[in-house]
Amino acid sequence: MEKKSQLAIFGGPKAVQSNPGDIFSWPIITKEDEDAVLEVLRRGGMSGIDVTQKFEQEFAEWIGAKYVLGCNNGTSALHSAMFGCKIGVGDEIICPSVTYWASALPCFSLGATVVFADIDPDTICIDPNDIEHRITERTKAIVVVHYCGYPADMDPIMDIARRHNLKVIEDVSHAHGGIYKGRKLGTIGDVGAMSVMSGKSLAIGEAGILVTNDLEIYERAIAFGHYERYGANIQTEYLKQFAGLPMGGYKYRMHQLSSAVGRVQLRHYDERNAEILKAMNYFWDLLEGVPGIKAHRPPKDSGSSMGGWYAAHGLYRSEELEGLPLSRFAEAVRAEGSDCSPGCNFPLHLHPLFNTCDVYGHGKPTRLAHCDRDIRQPKGSLPVSENIYNLIYSIPWFKHYRPEIIKEYADAFRKVAENYKELLV
Ligand SMILES: *Cc1c(COP(=O)(O)O)cnc(C)c1O
């Protein structure tokens, strides 16, 4: 008699049976957050900067950088970081194609453009070996994204940047508190910029943060979008003459209901992040050696660790499962009761906004507005990025270490991987 399938997709019992409770709930909001918000709200302090400046000081101490500037979102922090690095008309930045659009797109409004690099199939961060051949006289900066919490390989990237006199902007929106060889992410490049909106691992509302040890970058960011701070205190000589009005014409002030929440969230972040890491590492430890799936985390002895584990994903190796498509694998895992969707951000270089859209009326695609050559990257040019839907899948993002529940989710993945033959057509 033929053995009856145990996979839930064929009618077997689901691997995930327990109610997850609040294991996925985020952010954790307590009376401490509520009191901090009400204090600002009741005195009408929403548009001030006193709370934000305290938050900046505490954040600077926490991350270990000289200067921290609160912004109204991560996009504006990245925009300010680019302006801080003097990215301007005709300049090029190099950025991974698989990322959220704000890692690259703000360069358009500076008159600059982007050349995309491919990602590494194990880190899902920019591939350090795919950068150098893209550098031209116009290249000004490399944008590094610590993708889904994974610390990008900064040493070779910093080496390339120093040899070619380029700035490095770290987009830390996915990886607050992450460590690269003992160093906090965001403090390794010339400037770090990050979102801290409610969905991220450091979740404080709608807000962004810029960090740097470079006074000029910091003061240019202030001049760009913080007119109320752009005054007599500015030390960079050429910036002094324009004080009082925002050089970029933007207003990027952080809302103080967010900075009030930020101060409370930051106080608890290391402890909460440590529990996330413990829970997520336990999930992957349970799946060590299971064919077809592989943890997206740095090796244990590397001195590096995930930060926050935002948008947790796993790596897929279809060749270990006789080519079973990830879409089918994921469907079977979902039937077991766990989250599992193929891909994450789509590759930006294929989107029409980077190919045909004339945003500002230049009479040609904005990507090429100030270019001396056609830098567009057609389908097939960045193979790993374009394969992202076959390469990674979402996994549950546990906020609490509850081994019995986590094991049920790990079992969902194990069960499908071990019974993959039933899914082959
Ligand atoms: C969320 C995110 C941003 C943008 O942040 P907002 O606060 O939404 O403006 C930038 N980069 C990455 C990688 C992100 O995930």
PDBQT file of the ligand as one rigid body, heavy atoms in Angstrom, charges set to zero:
ROOT
HETATM    1  C1  LIG A 501      12.295  51.202   5.572  1.00  0.00    +0.000 C 
HETATM    2  C2  LIG A 501      13.518  51.443   4.783  1.00  0.00    +0.000 A 
HETATM    3  C3  LIG A 501      13.937  52.736   4.401  1.00  0.00    +0.000 A 
HETATM    4  C4  LIG A 501      13.077  53.964   4.471  1.00  0.00    +0.000 C 
HETATM    5  O1  LIG A 501      12.628  54.327   5.652  1.00  0.00    +0.000 OA
HETATM    6  P1  LIG A 501      11.281  55.167   5.883  1.00  0.00    +0.000 P 
HETATM    7  O2  LIG A 501      11.347  55.475   7.328  1.00  0.00    +0.000 OA
HETATM    8  O3  LIG A 501      10.152  54.283   5.510  1.00  0.00    +0.000 OA
HETATM    9  O4  LIG A 501      11.356  56.382   5.035  1.00  0.00    +0.000 OA
HETATM   10  C5  LIG A 501      15.173  52.866   3.795  1.00  0.00    +0.000 A 
HETATM   11  N1  LIG A 501      15.945  51.803   3.524  1.00  0.00    +0.000 NA
HETATM   12  C6  LIG A 501      15.559  50.550   3.824  1.00  0.00    +0.000 A 
HETATM   13  C7  LIG A 501      16.483  49.420   3.491  1.00  0.00    +0.000 C 
HETATM   14  C8  LIG A 501      14.324  50.333   4.442  1.00  0.00    +0.000 A 
HETATM   15  O5  LIG A 501      13.924  49.082   4.690  1.00  0.00    +0.000 OA
ENDROOT
TORSDOF 0
